[in-house]
Structures are given as structure tokens and as C-alpha cells.
Amino acid sequence: MIPVRCISCGKPVSAFFDEYQARMAENEDPKVILDDMGIKRYCCRRMLISHVETWE
């Protein structure tokens, strides 16, 4: 489960996770996806890029 907020800055990031995963499944570039969603801080980008889903 992805954290609701960024650990570093506190910005909500969990709302973007489903869209990010769907677009990654279509082999889209992560930089383009995050730029389109308006995620500019590197700490928030890290939260989405490095997340590994362990709950199923």
C-alpha cells in the first residue's frame, strides 16, 4: 500500500498512484507521466517511482 502522503514534504500522493500504474502498464515514460500529473518535487516523484506493491 502506498503511503497517503509524501514522507518528506507531506503532499498527498496516493491519489495519483492508480493513474500512474495504469499509464506505466502502457509503457509510457515515467517522466512524462509525472510531469502531466503535475508532480514536480523529487521527493514525491520518488514515492511513486520506487513503490513496490507488497499487498495483494
Biotite code that builds the C-alpha atoms (Angstrom):
import biotite.structure as struc

atoms = struc.array([
    struc.Atom([0.000, 0.000, 0.000], chain_id="A", res_id=1, res_name="MET", atom_name="CA", element="C"),
    struc.Atom([1.385, 3.352, -0.993], chain_id="A", res_id=2, res_name="ILE", atom_name="CA", element="C"),
    struc.Atom([1.515, 5.959, 1.768], chain_id="A", res_id=3, res_name="PRO", atom_name="CA", element="C"),
    struc.Atom([-1.226, 8.572, 1.606], chain_id="A", res_id=4, res_name="VAL", atom_name="CA", element="C"),
    struc.Atom([1.243, 11.453, 1.862], chain_id="A", res_id=5, res_name="ARG", atom_name="CA", element="C"),
    struc.Atom([4.831, 12.011, 0.816], chain_id="A", res_id=6, res_name="CYS", atom_name="CA", element="C"),
    struc.Atom([7.110, 11.154, 3.712], chain_id="A", res_id=7, res_name="ILE", atom_name="CA", element="C"),
    struc.Atom([9.346, 14.190, 3.106], chain_id="A", res_id=8, res_name="SER", atom_name="CA", element="C"),
    struc.Atom([7.011, 17.083, 2.290], chain_id="A", res_id=9, res_name="CYS", atom_name="CA", element="C"),
    struc.Atom([3.529, 15.865, 3.239], chain_id="A", res_id=10, res_name="GLY", atom_name="CA", element="C"),
    struc.Atom([1.869, 16.342, -0.174], chain_id="A", res_id=11, res_name="LYS", atom_name="CA", element="C"),
    struc.Atom([-0.873, 13.768, -0.881], chain_id="A", res_id=12, res_name="PRO", atom_name="CA", element="C"),
    struc.Atom([0.458, 11.262, -3.430], chain_id="A", res_id=13, res_name="VAL", atom_name="CA", element="C"),
    struc.Atom([-1.812, 8.231, -3.120], chain_id="A", res_id=14, res_name="SER", atom_name="CA", element="C"),
    struc.Atom([-4.462, 9.853, -5.346], chain_id="A", res_id=15, res_name="ALA", atom_name="CA", element="C"),
    struc.Atom([-2.042, 9.688, -8.284], chain_id="A", res_id=16, res_name="PHE", atom_name="CA", element="C"),
    struc.Atom([-0.994, 6.066, -7.839], chain_id="A", res_id=17, res_name="PHE", atom_name="CA", element="C"),
    struc.Atom([-3.754, 4.356, -9.847], chain_id="A", res_id=18, res_name="ASP", atom_name="CA", element="C"),
    struc.Atom([-3.284, 6.624, -12.865], chain_id="A", res_id=19, res_name="GLU", atom_name="CA", element="C"),
    struc.Atom([0.494, 6.215, -12.642], chain_id="A", res_id=20, res_name="TYR", atom_name="CA", element="C"),
    struc.Atom([0.225, 2.411, -12.570], chain_id="A", res_id=21, res_name="GLN", atom_name="CA", element="C"),
    struc.Atom([-2.234, 2.343, -15.485], chain_id="A", res_id=22, res_name="ALA", atom_name="CA", element="C"),
    struc.Atom([-0.035, 4.544, -17.643], chain_id="A", res_id=23, res_name="ARG", atom_name="CA", element="C"),
    struc.Atom([3.091, 2.566, -16.713], chain_id="A", res_id=24, res_name="MET", atom_name="CA", element="C"),
    struc.Atom([1.313, -0.598, -17.871], chain_id="A", res_id=25, res_name="ALA", atom_name="CA", element="C"),
    struc.Atom([1.048, 1.070, -21.297], chain_id="A", res_id=26, res_name="GLU", atom_name="CA", element="C"),
    struc.Atom([4.861, 1.511, -21.305], chain_id="A", res_id=27, res_name="ASN", atom_name="CA", element="C"),
    struc.Atom([4.717, 5.290, -21.083], chain_id="A", res_id=28, res_name="GLU", atom_name="CA", element="C"),
    struc.Atom([7.787, 7.207, -19.874], chain_id="A", res_id=29, res_name="ASP", atom_name="CA", element="C"),
    struc.Atom([7.655, 7.861, -16.097], chain_id="A", res_id=30, res_name="PRO", atom_name="CA", element="C"),
    struc.Atom([8.972, 11.415, -16.548], chain_id="A", res_id=31, res_name="LYS", atom_name="CA", element="C"),
    struc.Atom([6.146, 12.271, -18.948], chain_id="A", res_id=32, res_name="VAL", atom_name="CA", element="C"),
    struc.Atom([3.520, 10.721, -16.658], chain_id="A", res_id=33, res_name="ILE", atom_name="CA", element="C"),
    struc.Atom([4.679, 12.615, -13.569], chain_id="A", res_id=34, res_name="LEU", atom_name="CA", element="C"),
    struc.Atom([5.017, 15.890, -15.488], chain_id="A", res_id=35, res_name="ASP", atom_name="CA", element="C"),
    struc.Atom([1.466, 15.509, -16.860], chain_id="A", res_id=36, res_name="ASP", atom_name="CA", element="C"),
    struc.Atom([0.083, 14.847, -13.374], chain_id="A", res_id=37, res_name="MET", atom_name="CA", element="C"),
    struc.Atom([1.845, 17.949, -12.010], chain_id="A", res_id=38, res_name="GLY", atom_name="CA", element="C"),
    struc.Atom([4.168, 16.155, -9.601], chain_id="A", res_id=39, res_name="ILE", atom_name="CA", element="C"),
    struc.Atom([7.250, 18.359, -9.612], chain_id="A", res_id=40, res_name="LYS", atom_name="CA", element="C"),
    struc.Atom([9.026, 17.703, -6.302], chain_id="A", res_id=41, res_name="ARG", atom_name="CA", element="C"),
    struc.Atom([11.646, 14.984, -6.481], chain_id="A", res_id=42, res_name="TYR", atom_name="CA", element="C"),
    struc.Atom([10.574, 13.577, -3.112], chain_id="A", res_id=43, res_name="CYS", atom_name="CA", element="C"),
    struc.Atom([7.019, 12.989, -4.388], chain_id="A", res_id=44, res_name="CYS", atom_name="CA", element="C"),
    struc.Atom([8.284, 11.574, -7.671], chain_id="A", res_id=45, res_name="ARG", atom_name="CA", element="C"),
    struc.Atom([10.432, 9.157, -5.700], chain_id="A", res_id=46, res_name="ARG", atom_name="CA", element="C"),
    struc.Atom([7.387, 7.954, -3.758], chain_id="A", res_id=47, res_name="MET", atom_name="CA", element="C"),
    struc.Atom([5.639, 6.847, -6.953], chain_id="A", res_id=48, res_name="LEU", atom_name="CA", element="C"),
    struc.Atom([8.621, 5.599, -8.944], chain_id="A", res_id=49, res_name="ILE", atom_name="CA", element="C"),
    struc.Atom([10.188, 3.478, -6.220], chain_id="A", res_id=50, res_name="SER", atom_name="CA", element="C"),
    struc.Atom([6.998, 1.998, -4.732], chain_id="A", res_id=51, res_name="HIS", atom_name="CA", element="C"),
    struc.Atom([6.784, -1.805, -4.732], chain_id="A", res_id=52, res_name="VAL", atom_name="CA", element="C"),
    struc.Atom([3.333, -3.259, -4.184], chain_id="A", res_id=53, res_name="GLU", atom_name="CA", element="C"),
    struc.Atom([3.531, -5.906, -1.434], chain_id="A", res_id=54, res_name="THR", atom_name="CA", element="C"),
    struc.Atom([-0.157, -6.198, -0.607], chain_id="A", res_id=55, res_name="TRP", atom_name="CA", element="C"),
    struc.Atom([-2.418, -8.347, -2.779], chain_id="A", res_id=56, res_name="GLU", atom_name="CA", element="C"),
])
